[in-house]
């Protein structure tokens, strides 16, 4: 079983996602559903760290990042031995390469 490490940035991303959907889109139930779905995917990484696609499958960038998709959101993570590092959870239309690589 892999050990999950969720970064402070990823935790903040979840807070902002929930807040945006609940308040700006006025849909608290959709916010809860979305966050629950994202977290369910992250939890699956404990058993199956390879379920996400490599980032290089969608952009011409060599990196160790993989990603999971839930609705409009992408969870970016890295696998190092038995550790899974959740780095960011971002809206899919955001310039995530700039966020991930500065």
C-alpha positions in Angstrom: 0.0 0.0 0.0 1.3 3.4 -0.9 1.5 6.3 1.5 -0.2 9.6 0.5 1.3 13.0 1.0 -1.0 15.9 0.2 0.8 19.2 -0.1 -0.5 22.4 1.5 -1.1 23.8 -2.0 -3.3 20.9 -2.9 -5.2 21.2 0.4 -5.7 24.9 -0.4 -6.8 24.1 -4.0 -9.6 21.8 -2.5 -10.7 24.6 -0.2 -10.9 27.1 -3.1 -12.7 24.6 -5.4 -15.3 23.9 -2.8 -15.7 27.6 -2.0 -16.0 28.6 -5.7 -18.6 26.0 -6.5 -20.6 26.5 -3.3 -20.5 30.3 -3.2 -19.8 31.7 -6.7 -21.9 29.1 -8.5 -24.4 28.9 -5.6 -24.3 25.1 -5.5 -23.2 23.7 -2.1 -24.3 20.2 -3.0 -22.3 20.2 -6.2 -19.3 21.5 -4.3 -19.5 18.7 -1.8 -20.0 16.1 -4.6 -17.0 17.5 -6.5 -14.6 17.5 -3.5 -15.8 14.0 -2.5 -15.1 12.7 -6.0 -11.6 14.2 -6.1 -10.8 12.8 -2.7 -12.1 9.3 -3.8 -9.7 9.4 -6.7 -6.8 10.4 -4.5 -7.7 7.6 -2.1 -7.5 5.1 -4.9 -3.8 6.0 -5.4 -3.0 4.2 -2.1 -3.7 0.9 -4.0 -3.1 1.9 -7.6 -0.6 4.7 -8.0 -0.4 4.1 -11.8 -4.0 4.8 -12.6 -3.4 8.4 -13.6 -2.0 9.2 -17.1 1.5 10.6 -17.4 1.5 14.4 -18.0 3.6 13.8 -21.1 0.6 12.0 -22.7 -1.1 15.4 -23.2 1.7 17.9 -23.4 5.3 17.7 -24.7 6.9 18.0 -21.3 9.1 15.4 -19.7 8.2 15.1 -16.0 7.4 12.6 -13.3 3.9 14.1 -13.0 0.8 11.9 -13.5 -2.7 13.2 -13.3 -6.3 12.1 -12.4 -9.3 13.7 -13.9 -12.5 14.3 -12.0 -15.0 16.5 -13.8 -13.3 19.8 -14.7 -10.4 19.2 -12.3 -7.0 17.6 -12.6 -5.1 16.2 -9.6 -1.4 16.3 -10.3 0.8 13.8 -8.4 4.2 12.1 -8.4 5.1 8.6 -7.3 8.4 8.0 -5.6 8.9 4.3 -4.5 5.9 3.7 -2.1 5.0 7.3 -1.6 2.5 9.3 -3.6 2.8 13.1 -3.5 -0.3 15.1 -4.4 1.1 18.4 -5.5 -1.9 20.4 -7.0 -5.6 20.1 -7.8 -6.4 22.5 -10.6 -9.2 23.5 -12.9 -8.5 21.8 -16.3 -8.7 25.0 -18.3 -6.2 26.8 -16.1 -2.6 27.2 -17.3 -1.5 24.3 -15.2 1.9 24.1 -16.8 2.7 27.6 -15.5 1.5 26.6 -12.0 3.4 23.3 -11.9 6.6 24.5 -13.5 6.6 28.3 -12.7 
